[in-house]
């Protein structure tokens, strides 16, 4: 296994890591390993597109009706009431 040394870590960051580790019931070293694992996983995933990010943000709100499929259709300017 590899080792990583982090120098000049601010005391406040260390304190927050310790508190986070306590909340998760593990040592600070195990907590840092988990944080690094998760960060490395996210790097290998493709970034979500705009539509996926919007859908994720509003997922819990739900829709009252179906939305029509718009792929392949010509774009038209919005019409506003006068």
C-alpha positions, 0 to 999 in steps of 0.5 A, a space after each residue: 500500500 502507498 503512503 501519503 504525507 500531508 504537510 502544513 495542514 491547517 489546525 482547523 482542517 485537522 479538527 474538522 477531519 477529527 470531528 467528521 471521523 468521530 461522526 462516522 465512527 472511524 479513525 481520522 486516518 480511515 476517514 481520510 482514506 475514505 475521502 480520498 477513495 471517493 474523490 478518486 471515484 468521482 474523477 473516473 466518472 464522466 461529468 453529468 450533463 446539464 440536463 442530468 444536473 437539472 433533473 437531479 436538483 428537481 427530482 423530489 418535486 415531481 411533475 403533474 404531467 408528462 413533458 413532450 420529447 423535443 429531440 430532433 425538432 426545430 427550435 422556435 422562439 418563445 411567444 409571450 402574451 401581449 
